[in-house]
């Protein structure tokens, strides 16, 4: 706990020194408090929903509150570490430390992230015809269909060929976890639905 507090405090001090504490205080002074509180509440609801989705994908009886704590921790590291996988690594580590879940933890975090991207692709496709008049003639006209097609083909390639599973036992177990979803379509539908609500928020 002391190490976590020290790291968090150091990072916050670095941010404040670069931005300027006076500027931060001035911005907070002009903030609309009700709107700020509403934004924080919405953000926490989003994290709660992603915790519920993670619990569904994990398939273990772990309290949502515990997963919520890990999501908060992962979100913090996603903000302060470069890239978007730092927080995922932290969640996997603490999930293993808390419940001894290794392979399923890695696979569930990957699937959670994968379905999040799938939700974004779905929202893009739904929005595409309504926004066509606004971005007609730009790279978005062809860029979004290409992106969605690449994502779909990449998914078929990754999940269909199961590359590396014969050489590495860990990958074999992970692909076995992915295969178990094929008979759990209702669970995937719920996870996608929760993801759409999160993106809407």
ROZADREN-847345 format. One line per 4 residues: number of its first residue (from 1); for each residue x, y, z of N, C-alpha, C, O. Coordinates in steps of 0.1 Angstrom, whole numbers. Example, Ala and Ser with C-alpha at 12.3 -4.5 7.8 and 13.67 -1.06 7.14 Angstrom:
BEGIN
1 = 132 -57 78 123 -45 78 132 -33 78 142 -33 85 | 128 -22 71 137 -11 71 129 0 79 134 11 80
END
This chain:
BEGIN
1 = 8 -12 0 0 0 0 9 13 0 6 22 -7 | 20 12 8 28 24 8 35 27 -5 37 38 -9 | 39 16 -12 45 17 -25 35 23 -35 39 32 -43 | 23 17 -35 12 23 -44 10 38 -42 9 45 -51
5 = 9 41 -29 7 55 -25 18 64 -30 16 75 -35 | 31 59 -28 42 67 -32 43 69 -48 46 80 -52 | 40 58 -55 40 59 -70 29 68 -74 31 77 -83 | 17 67 -69 6 76 -73 9 90 -70 6 99 -78
9 = 14 93 -58 18 107 -54 28 112 -63 27 124 -67 | 38 104 -66 49 109 -75 44 113 -89 47 123 -94 | 35 104 -94 29 106 -108 21 119 -108 21 127 -117 | 13 121 -97 4 133 -96 13 145 -95 10 155 -101
13 = 24 144 -87 33 156 -86 39 159 -99 41 171 -103 | 43 149 -107 49 152 -120 39 159 -129 42 168 -136 | 27 154 -129 16 160 -138 14 175 -134 13 184 -142 | 13 177 -120 10 191 -116 22 200 -119 20 212 -122
17 = 34 195 -118 46 203 -121 46 207 -135 51 218 -139 | 42 198 -144 42 201 -158 30 210 -163 32 220 -171 | 19 208 -157 7 216 -160 7 229 -153 3 239 -158 | 11 228 -140 11 240 -132 -1 239 -122 -12 239 -126
21 = 2 238 -109 -8 237 -99 -18 248 -99 -30 247 -97 | -13 260 -102 -21 272 -102 -32 271 -114 -43 275 -112 | -27 266 -125 -37 264 -136 -47 254 -133 -59 255 -136 | -43 243 -126 -53 233 -122 -63 238 -112 -75 236 -114
25 = -58 246 -102 -67 252 -92 -77 262 -99 -88 263 -95 | -71 269 -109 -80 279 -116 -91 272 -124 -102 276 -124 | -87 261 -130 -97 253 -138 -107 247 -129 -119 248 -132 | -103 242 -118 -113 237 -108 -122 247 -102 -134 245 -100
29 = -116 259 -101 -124 270 -95 -136 275 -105 -146 279 -100 | -133 273 -118 -144 277 -128 -152 265 -132 -161 266 -141 | -150 253 -126 -157 241 -130 -172 242 -125 -175 248 -115 | -180 236 -133 -195 235 -130 -196 222 -121 -195 211 -126
33 = -197 224 -108 -197 213 -98 -207 203 -101 -204 191 -101 | -220 206 -104 -230 195 -107 -226 187 -119 -227 175 -119 | -221 194 -129 -217 187 -142 -205 178 -139 -204 167 -144 | -195 183 -131 -183 175 -127 -187 163 -119 -182 152 -122
37 = -196 164 -110 -201 153 -102 -208 143 -111 -206 131 -109 | -216 148 -120 -223 139 -129 -214 131 -138 -216 119 -140 | -203 138 -143 -193 132 -151 -186 121 -143 -184 110 -149 | -182 123 -131 -176 113 -122 -185 101 -120 -180 90 -121
41 = -198 104 -117 -207 93 -115 -209 85 -128 -209 72 -127 | -210 91 -139 -211 84 -152 -199 75 -154 -200 64 -159 | -187 81 -152 -175 73 -153 -175 61 -144 -170 50 -149 | -179 62 -132 -179 51 -123 -189 40 -127 -187 28 -126
45 = -201 45 -133 -211 35 -138 -205 28 -149 -207 16 -151 | -197 35 -158 -191 28 -169 -181 17 -164 -181 6 -170 | -173 20 -154 -164 10 -149 -171 -1 -142 -167 -13 -143 | -182 2 -136 -191 -9 -130 -196 -18 -140 -195 -31 -139
49 = -201 -13 -151 -206 -21 -162 -195 -30 -169 -197 -41 -172 | -183 -24 -170 -172 -32 -176 -168 -43 -166 -163 -53 -170 | -169 -40 -153 -166 -50 -143 -176 -62 -144 -172 -74 -143 | -189 -59 -146 -199 -69 -148 -196 -77 -160 -197 -89 -160
53 = -193 -70 -171 -190 -77 -184 -177 -86 -182 -177 -97 -187 | -167 -81 -175 -155 -89 -173 -159 -102 -165 -154 -113 -167 | -168 -100 -155 -172 -112 -147 -179 -122 -155 -177 -134 -153 | -187 -118 -165 -194 -127 -174 -184 -135 -182 -185 -147 -183
57 = -174 -128 -187 -164 -134 -196 -155 -143 -188 -150 -153 -193 | -152 -140 -176 -143 -147 -167 -150 -161 -164 -143 -171 -163 | -163 -161 -161 -170 -173 -158 -166 -179 -145 -168 -191 -142 | -162 -170 -136 -159 -175 -122 -167 -167 -112 -171 -155 -115
61 = -170 -173 -101 -179 -166 -91 -170 -156 -82 -168 -159 -70 | -166 -146 -88 -158 -135 -81 -167 -123 -80 -174 -119 -89 | -167 -118 -68 -176 -106 -65 -173 -95 -75 -162 -92 -77 | -184 -89 -79 -183 -77 -89 -175 -66 -83 -167 -59 -89
65 = -176 -64 -69 -169 -53 -63 -154 -55 -64 -146 -46 -66 | -149 -68 -63 -135 -71 -64 -130 -68 -78 -119 -62 -80 | -138 -71 -88 -134 -69 -102 -135 -54 -104 -127 -48 -112 | -144 -47 -98 -145 -32 -99 -133 -26 -94 -127 -16 -100
69 = -127 -30 -83 -115 -25 -78 -103 -27 -87 -95 -18 -89 | -103 -39 -94 -92 -41 -103 -94 -33 -116 -84 -28 -122 | -106 -30 -120 -109 -22 -131 -104 -7 -128 -98 -1 -137 | -107 -3 -116 -103 11 -112 -87 12 -113 -82 21 -118
73 = -81 1 -108 -66 1 -108 -61 0 -122 -51 8 -125 | -67 -8 -130 -63 -9 -144 -65 4 -152 -56 8 -160 | -76 11 -149 -79 24 -155 -68 34 -152 -64 42 -160 | -64 34 -139 -54 44 -135 -41 41 -142 -35 51 -147
77 = -37 29 -144 -24 26 -151 -25 28 -166 -16 32 -172 | -37 27 -171 -39 30 -185 -37 45 -188 -32 48 -199 | -40 53 -178 -39 67 -180 -24 71 -179 -19 80 -186 | -17 65 -169 -3 70 -166 8 62 -173 19 67 -174
81 = 4 50 -178 15 43 -186 13 44 -201 1 46 -205 | 23 44 -208 22 45 -223 15 33 -229 16 22 -224 | 6 35 -239 -1 25 -245 -14 21 -237 -17 28 -227 | -21 11 -242 -33 7 -235 -33 -6 -229 -43 -11 -224
85 = -21 -13 -229 -20 -26 -223 -15 -27 -209 -15 -37 -202 | -9 -15 -204 -4 -15 -191 -14 -18 -180 -12 -26 -171 | -26 -12 -181 -37 -15 -172 -41 -29 -172 -45 -35 -162 | -42 -35 -185 -46 -49 -186 -36 -58 -179 -40 -68 -172
89 = -23 -55 -180 -13 -64 -174 -14 -63 -159 -13 -73 -152 | -17 -51 -154 -19 -49 -139 -31 -57 -135 -31 -64 -124 | -42 -57 -142 -54 -64 -138 -52 -79 -138 -56 -86 -129 | -44 -84 -148 -41 -99 -149 -33 -103 -137 -35 -113 -131
93 = -23 -94 -134 -14 -97 -123 -22 -98 -109 -20 -108 -102 | -30 -88 -107 -37 -88 -94 -48 -98 -94 -52 -103 -83 | -54 -102 -105 -64 -112 -105 -57 -126 -102 -63 -134 -94 | -45 -128 -107 -38 -140 -103 -34 -140 -88 -35 -150 -82
97 = -30 -129 -84 -26 -128 -70 -38 -129 -60 -37 -135 -49 | -50 -124 -65 -61 -125 -56 -68 -138 -56 -73 -143 -46 | -70 -144 -68 -78 -156 -70 -70 -168 -76 -76 -179 -78 | -57 -166 -79 -49 -177 -85 -54 -181 -99 -52 -192 -104
101 = -60 -171 -106 -65 -173 -120 -55 -168 -130 -52 -156 -130 | -49 -177 -138 -39 -174 -147 -44 -173 -162 -46 -162 -167 | -45 -185 -168 -48 -186 -182 -62 -179 -185 -63 -171 -194 | -72 -183 -177 -85 -177 -179 -85 -162 -176 -93 -155 -183
105 = -77 -157 -167 -76 -143 -165 -71 -136 -178 -76 -126 -182 | -60 -141 -183 -54 -135 -196 -65 -136 -207 -67 -126 -214 | -71 -147 -209 -81 -149 -220 -93 -140 -218 -98 -134 -227 | -97 -138 -205 -109 -130 -203 -106 -115 -205 -115 -108 -210
109 = -94 -111 -201 -90 -97 -203 -89 -94 -218 -93 -84 -223 | -83 -104 -225 -82 -102 -240 -95 -102 -246 -98 -93 -255 | -104 -111 -243 -118 -111 -248 -125 -99 -245 -133 -94 -253 | -124 -93 -233 -130 -81 -229 -126 -70 -238 -134 -62 -243
113 = -113 -69 -240 -107 -58 -249 -112 -60 -264 -115 -51 -270 | -112 -73 -268 -116 -76 -282 -130 -72 -284 -134 -66 -295 | -139 -76 -275 -153 -72 -277 -156 -57 -276 -165 -52 -282 | -147 -50 -268 -148 -36 -268 -145 -30 -282 -152 -21 -286
117 = -135 -35 -289 -133 -31 -303 -144 -35 -312 -148 -27 -321 | -149 -47 -310 -161 -51 -318 -172 -42 -317 -179 -39 -326 | -175 -37 -304 -186 -28 -302 -183 -15 -310 -193 -9 -315 | -171 -10 -310 -167 2 -317 -170 0 -332 -175 9 -339
121 = -166 -12 -337 -169 -14 -351 -184 -14 -354 -188 -9 -365 | -191 -20 -345 -206 -21 -347 -212 -7 -347 -221 -4 -355 | -208 1 -337 -213 15 -336 -209 23 -349 -217 31 -354 | -197 20 -354 -193 27 -366 -202 23 -378 -205 32 -386
125 = -205 11 -379 -213 6 -390 -227 12 -389 -234 15 -399 | -233 12 -377 -246 18 -374 -247 33 -378 -256 37 -384 | -236 40 -374 -235 54 -376 -232 58 -391 -235 69 -395 | -226 49 -398 -220 52 -411 -231 58 -421 -228 69 -426
129 = -242 52 -423 -252 58 -433 -257 71 -428 -261 80 -437 | -258 74 -415 -263 86 -410 -253 98 -411 -257 109 -412 | -240 94 -411 -230 105 -412 -224 106 -426 -215 114 -428 | -229 98 -436 -223 98 -449 -223 112 -456 -213 115 -462
133 = -233 119 -454 -234 133 -460 -223 142 -454 -219 151 -461 | -219 140 -442 -209 149 -435 -195 146 -439 -187 155 -440 | -192 133 -441 -178 129 -444 -176 124 -459 -166 118 -462 | -186 125 -467 -185 121 -481 -173 128 -488 -171 140 -486
137 = -165 120 -495 -153 125 -502 -141 125 -493 -130 128 -499 | -142 121 -480 -130 121 -472 -125 106 -471 -132 97 -476 | -114 104 -464 -109 90 -463 -118 81 -454 -117 69 -455 | -127 88 -446 -136 80 -438 -145 71 -447 -150 61 -442
141 = -149 77 -458 -158 70 -467 -154 55 -470 -161 46 -470 | -141 54 -473 -135 40 -476 -128 35 -464 -126 23 -462 | -123 44 -455 -115 39 -443 -123 30 -433 -117 20 -429 | -135 34 -430 -143 26 -421 -146 12 -426 -144 3 -418
145 = -151 11 -438 -154 -3 -443 -141 -11 -443 -141 -23 -440 | -130 -5 -447 -117 -13 -448 -113 -17 -434 -109 -28 -431 | -115 -8 -424 -111 -11 -410 -120 -23 -405 -115 -32 -398 | -133 -22 -407 -142 -32 -403 -139 -46 -409 -139 -56 -403
149 = -136 -45 -422 -133 -58 -430 -120 -64 -425 -119 -76 -423 | -110 -55 -422 -97 -60 -417 -99 -66 -403 -93 -77 -400 | -107 -60 -395 -110 -65 -381 -117 -79 -382 -113 -88 -375 | -127 -80 -391 -134 -93 -393 -124 -104 -398 -125 -115 -393
153 = -116 -101 -408 -107 -111 -414 -96 -114 -404 -93 -126 -402 | -92 -105 -396 -82 -107 -386 -87 -116 -375 -80 -125 -369 | -100 -114 -372 -107 -123 -362 -108 -137 -366 -105 -147 -359 | -112 -139 -379 -113 -152 -385 -99 -159 -385 -98 -171 -382
157 = -89 -151 -389 -75 -157 -389 -70 -161 -376 -65 -172 -374 | -72 -152 -366 -67 -155 -352 -75 -166 -345 -68 -176 -340 | -88 -166 -346 -96 -176 -339 -97 -189 -347 -99 -200 -341 | -96 -188 -360 -98 -200 -368 -85 -208 -369 -86 -220 -368
161 = -74 -202 -371 -61 -209 -373 -55 -213 -360 -48 -223 -359 | -58 -206 -349 -52 -209 -336 -37 -211 -337 -32 -221 -333 | -31 -200 -341 -16 -201 -344 -9 -203 -330 -11 -196 -320 | 1 -212 -331 10 -214 -320 5 -223 -309 12 -226 -299
165 = -7 -228 -310 -13 -236 -299 -6 -250 -298 -6 -256 -287 | -1 -255 -309 6 -268 -308 20 -268 -302 25 -277 -296 | 26 -256 -302 39 -254 -297 39 -250 -282 47 -254 -274 | 29 -242 -279 29 -236 -265 17 -240 -258 5 -238 -262
169 = 19 -246 -246 8 -251 -238 -1 -240 -233 -13 -242 -233 | 5 -229 -230 -3 -217 -225 -13 -213 -236 -25 -210 -233 | -8 -212 -249 -17 -208 -260 -28 -218 -262 -39 -215 -265 | -24 -231 -261 -34 -242 -262 -45 -240 -252 -57 -242 -256
173 = -42 -238 -240 -52 -236 -230 -61 -223 -232 -73 -223 -230 | -54 -213 -237 -61 -200 -240 -71 -202 -251 -82 -197 -250 | -67 -209 -262 -76 -211 -273 -87 -220 -269 -98 -219 -274 | -84 -229 -260 -95 -238 -255 -106 -230 -247 -117 -232 -248
177 = -101 -219 -241 -110 -210 -234 -118 -202 -244 -131 -201 -242 | -112 -198 -255 -119 -191 -265 -130 -200 -272 -141 -196 -275 | -126 -213 -274 -136 -222 -281 -148 -224 -272 -159 -227 -278 | -147 -223 -259 -158 -225 -250 -169 -215 -253 -181 -217 -249
181 = -166 -204 -259 -176 -193 -261 -185 -197 -273 -196 -191 -274 | -181 -206 -281 -189 -209 -293 -203 -214 -289 -213 -213 -296 | -204 -221 -277 -217 -226 -273 -224 -217 -263 -233 -220 -256 | -218 -205 -261 -223 -195 -251 -226 -182 -258 -222 -171 -254
185 = -235 -183 -269 -238 -171 -276 -245 -161 -268 -244 -149 -271 | -254 -165 -259 -262 -156 -251 -253 -147 -242 -255 -135 -240 | -242 -154 -237 -232 -146 -229 -225 -136 -237 -223 -124 -233 | -221 -139 -249 -214 -130 -258 -224 -118 -261 -219 -107 -262
189 = -236 -121 -264 -246 -111 -267 -248 -101 -255 -248 -89 -257 | -248 -107 -243 -249 -98 -231 -236 -89 -230 -237 -77 -227 | -225 -95 -232 -212 -88 -231 -212 -76 -242 -208 -65 -239 | -216 -79 -254 -216 -69 -265 -226 -58 -261 -224 -46 -263
193 = -238 -62 -256 -248 -52 -252 -243 -43 -241 -245 -31 -241 | -236 -49 -231 -231 -40 -220 -220 -31 -226 -219 -19 -222 | -212 -36 -236 -202 -27 -242 -208 -16 -249 -203 -4 -249 | -219 -18 -256 -226 -7 -263 -231 4 -254 -231 15 -257
197 = -236 -1 -242 -241 9 -232 -229 17 -227 -231 29 -225 | -218 10 -224 -206 17 -220 -202 28 -230 -199 39 -226 | -201 24 -242 -197 34 -253 -207 45 -254 -203 57 -256 | -220 42 -252 -230 53 -253 -228 63 -241 -230 75 -243
201 = -225 57 -229 -222 66 -218 -210 75 -220 -207 83 -212
END
